[in-house]
Amino acid sequence: MPYNNPIKIKTASLGDTEEKSITIHDYYDINLGYIVDYSCNGNIIGEQLKRYGPITIPAYERVNKVKIDFTYDSVDDRSVIRIGDFSITSISQSGVAGTYDIKLDSSEIYIDVGAKNTDPDLCYLRGGKLKVTFLYN
């Protein structure tokens, strides 16, 4: 729910004061959309992630939860999403969705997303799409 607080502003050219209403949202959205140009090597065991960032999160110290909507067509072997120090690894074949507690240590973060290869041979993430919403307390 956004906050609507009236503020008084003074226009520099006229010296007049008028009251305006501003909207302060209690969330910050990052919609990365489709994950393009992603590939991973089936011969390498471990996480193979694509990095986005740095991304500046306003009022990061007020963030207490993160809502993740990470969908994909298929993955081999596991999907991984990492936001700063927070990480989720999933074996789901359709995606990861939910709201999680988080504490950010800085306004500058990186979002890493991709696959974790656990067996040699295949490694892929197909049709990945990611939206992250930071929720403020």
Protein Blocks (a to p, Z undefined) as FASTA:
>chain_A
ZZddddddddfklopacdddddddfbdcddebjaehiacdfkbgcjddddedddddehkl
lpcbdcdddddfbdcfbdcddehjbccddfbfkbccdddddddfbfbdcdddddddfbgh
iacdehiacddddddZZ
